């Protein structure tokens, strides 16, 4: 009875209780992203959609990035975009990832009850590289760096550094589809030497694997060009510079008379001077200044009009102070043009050069090897030790510490001669020195300043039927103490047979011709 009684009580309680049943439904949403877009270096743009069907609250959405497939928000890098209770499109840019890894990215949506992910999109490992046209930097001249990746010119601007020193970009960033170019001028505050070039984009720094060399010396173009009617300087290499004046010959021919003038390159003034008769004025003479006189020795007599212009042993002196000429006795050596000349005290050294009527078996001009000295007090000439080296046509000469250096020239078979020789007048001996490292070997330009010799420009003996003359822009400095050549700055253009002079403090180079033999009117100054 007692059990029945308890059963009836339980049934009564249940019948008196009203139970409410709730129908609880989970959040319903979906998230997706489109393939990765790469708008700039190490930047990745992802566009996605949060598609909400039903939710009890806001859904957080964004991107999760990891180095393994299927990254999750609990363990990988999260880029939150926002929260929403309704469907929404979104865009997010991810930047500054480590370029040495492949990354996987998924969009995520996170509600109070669940987390949903999109499919994986891959961000490939980058291989950023820099490329250059040259490893030589030059003061005052543009230098360009090229990349194999795109760089935006409005965001995340790169920084170019030389040995961790920032340099200013010129003209912003030039960008292609998957490339960019950066241009700068090396700042004058940097010293000549070797530098590591690096480009920093965001937190990524890319270095060029080979060190660059900032070459010594500065070139600048002068305000005044050679006047158009000053064709003597513009087309003929005979010249001499004294202070601000450029002295030059306008060579005559049977139709046109010769002329002699000087041009002030700082003021633009031209003065007409007394000229030698056309039949006496040589081209390719060795010219040297002694006091207030200019000495013209040897050369070709082009005014004869002969197909093979004869060379001469004549010796003409121009007196600057009174604008007159004096003819000295002929030089007792064989006639020649483009000879070497050097003054040491009261002694004048002269020799080498070329006689175009003397050729090798292959038809190439051969050089003369004799050298002479003239006592300027007695006017007596004496023959000295012959030049022992190779090279015939178009040898180059420069003087350092009262010693004559000879380099370059065309061999008997038309090939390059790199030999460098030094003549010491104190011992009357020749000695072999380090070979000239340049590529051109005829019509080289030379000068001396600051106790160093400089050789550069020049061309090959061959001719390119498409591009014209094979010209080279490089210059090299010769250190007589160490017997070493070092490349120095060049003016960035190809020029051959310009005149070269020393105005007392700077080197002046001008005129000459380009690869098509078109005369130049430019005047440039070199400062070591």
FENNOR-V192181 format. One record per pair of residues at least 6 apart in sequence whose ideal C-beta (glycine too) atoms are under 6 Angstrom apart, sorted by the first residue. I is the first residue (numbers start at 1). GAP is how many residues later the second one is. D is the distance in whole Angstrom. If there is no record, write none. Layout:
i,gap,d
I,GAP,D
I,GAP,D
//
This chain:
i,gap,d
26,87,6
27,28,5
27,84,4
27,86,5
28,25,4
28,26,4
29,23,5
29,30,6
29,80,6
30,21,5
31,19,5
31,76,5
31,78,4
31,85,6
31,87,5
32,16,6
32,17,5
32,86,5
33,13,5
33,15,4
33,74,4
33,85,5
34,13,5
35,86,6
36,8,5
36,10,6
36,85,5
36,87,6
37,8,4
38,6,6
39,6,5
40,110,6
40,111,6
40,112,4
41,108,4
41,110,5
41,160,5
42,160,6
42,162,6
43,50,6
43,52,5
44,50,5
44,79,6
45,48,5
46,46,5
47,44,5
48,42,6
48,59,4
49,40,5
50,11,5
50,38,5
50,59,6
51,36,5
52,34,5
52,35,5
55,30,6
57,55,6
58,25,4
58,27,5
59,50,5
59,52,5
60,23,5
60,50,5
61,20,6
61,48,5
62,17,5
62,18,4
62,19,4
63,16,4
63,29,6
63,42,6
63,44,6
64,7,5
64,9,5
64,12,5
64,14,5
64,42,6
64,44,5
65,12,5
65,38,5
65,40,5
66,10,4
66,38,6
67,34,5
69,35,5
69,51,6
71,33,6
73,35,6
79,13,6
81,9,5
81,11,5
96,106,5
96,107,5
97,6,6
99,27,4
99,105,6
101,24,6
102,22,6
102,23,5
103,20,4
104,16,5
104,18,6
105,16,5
106,11,5
106,12,5
106,14,6
107,11,4
108,9,5
109,7,5
128,21,5
128,78,5
129,19,5
130,15,6
130,76,6
130,78,5
131,15,5
135,75,6
135,77,5
136,77,6
136,79,6
137,6,6
137,49,5
137,75,5
137,77,4
138,77,5
138,351,5
139,47,6
139,79,5
140,78,6
141,351,5
142,41,6
142,43,6
143,41,6
144,37,6
144,39,5
145,37,5
146,35,5
147,32,6
147,33,5
150,25,6
150,28,6
151,7,6
151,22,5
151,24,6
151,29,4
153,19,5
153,20,4
156,46,5
158,41,5
158,43,5
159,7,6
159,41,4
160,7,5
160,22,6
160,24,6
160,39,6
161,37,5
162,33,4
163,32,5
163,33,6
167,17,5
169,13,6
169,15,6
170,13,5
170,14,6
171,12,6
173,7,6
174,7,4
186,28,6
190,24,6
192,22,5
192,24,4
193,21,6
194,17,5
194,19,6
195,17,5
195,19,6
196,11,6
196,15,6
197,11,4
197,15,5
198,7,5
198,9,4
199,7,5
215,273,5
215,274,4
216,272,5
217,271,4
217,272,4
217,311,5
218,309,5
219,272,4
219,305,6
219,307,6
220,305,5
221,303,5
222,301,4
224,41,6
224,44,5
225,296,4
226,7,5
226,8,5
226,295,4
232,16,4
232,17,6
232,18,4
233,15,4
233,278,5
234,277,5
234,285,4
234,287,6
235,284,5
237,260,5
238,11,5
238,45,6
239,9,5
239,260,3
240,7,5
240,47,5
240,54,6
241,260,2
241,262,6
241,267,5
243,260,6
244,20,5
244,22,5
245,17,4
245,19,6
246,17,5
246,19,6
247,15,5
249,11,6
249,32,6
250,9,4
251,7,6
251,32,5
251,51,5
252,6,3
252,26,3
252,51,5
253,50,6
254,51,5
258,17,5
258,20,4
258,23,5
259,16,5
260,13,5
260,15,4
261,11,5
261,12,6
262,9,5
263,7,5
265,258,6
273,50,6
274,49,5
276,49,6
278,25,4
279,24,5
282,17,3
282,19,6
282,30,6
283,16,6
283,17,5
283,19,5
284,15,5
284,16,5
284,53,4
284,54,5
285,11,4
285,12,6
285,13,6
285,14,3
286,11,5
286,12,6
286,53,4
286,55,4
287,9,6
288,7,5
288,53,5
288,55,6
290,53,6
292,28,5
292,29,5
293,24,5
293,26,6
294,24,4
295,22,5
296,20,4
297,18,5
297,53,6
298,38,5
298,39,6
298,41,5
299,38,5
300,9,4
300,11,5
300,37,5
301,9,5
301,11,6
302,7,5
311,24,4
311,25,5
311,26,5
311,44,5
312,23,5
313,17,5
313,18,5
313,22,4
314,16,6
315,13,4
315,16,6
316,11,6
317,9,5
317,11,6
318,7,6
332,49,5
333,39,5
336,17,4
336,19,5
336,32,5
337,16,6
337,17,6
338,15,5
338,16,6
339,11,6
339,13,6
339,14,3
340,12,5
340,57,4
341,9,5
342,7,4
342,57,5
342,62,5
344,58,5
344,81,6
346,30,5
346,31,6
347,26,5
348,26,4
348,28,6
349,24,5
350,22,5
351,19,5
351,20,3
351,21,5
352,16,6
352,35,6
353,15,6
354,11,5
354,13,6
354,39,5
356,9,6
358,8,5
359,6,6
360,6,5
360,52,4
362,51,5
364,48,6
364,50,5
365,27,6
365,28,4
366,26,4
367,25,3
369,17,5
369,18,4
370,16,6
371,13,5
372,9,5
372,11,5
373,9,5
373,11,6
374,7,5
384,44,5
385,43,5
388,42,5
389,30,5
389,32,5
390,21,6
390,27,5
390,29,6
391,18,3
391,26,4
392,18,6
393,17,4
394,15,5
394,16,6
394,48,4
394,49,6
395,11,6
395,14,4
396,11,5
396,12,4
396,48,4
396,50,5
396,59,6
397,9,6
398,7,5
398,48,4
398,50,5
398,55,4
399,49,6
400,48,6
400,53,5
400,80,5
403,19,5
403,21,5
404,19,4
405,17,5
405,48,6
406,15,5
407,13,4
407,29,4
408,28,6
408,33,5
408,36,5
409,8,5
410,32,5
410,51,5
411,6,5
414,47,5
416,25,4
418,17,4
418,18,5
420,13,4
420,16,6
421,9,5
421,11,6
422,9,5
422,11,5
423,7,5
433,50,5
434,49,5
437,39,6
437,48,5
438,36,6
438,38,6
439,33,5
440,18,3
440,19,5
440,32,4
442,19,6
443,15,5
443,16,6
443,53,5
443,54,5
444,11,6
444,14,4
445,11,6
445,12,5
445,55,5
446,9,5
447,7,5
447,53,5
447,60,5
449,58,6
450,78,5
452,25,5
453,25,4
454,21,6
454,23,5
455,21,6
456,18,6
456,19,3
458,14,6
459,10,5
459,11,5
459,12,5
459,37,5
460,10,4
464,6,6
467,48,6
468,47,4
468,48,5
469,46,5
471,23,4
471,25,5
471,44,5
473,17,5
473,21,5
474,16,6
475,13,5
475,15,5
476,9,5
476,11,5
477,9,5
477,11,5
478,7,6
491,33,5
494,21,6
495,17,4
496,16,6
496,17,6
497,15,5
498,11,5
498,12,6
498,13,5
498,14,3
499,11,6
499,12,6
500,9,5
501,7,5
506,19,5
506,21,6
507,19,4
508,17,6
509,15,5
510,13,4
511,9,6
512,8,5
513,6,6
//
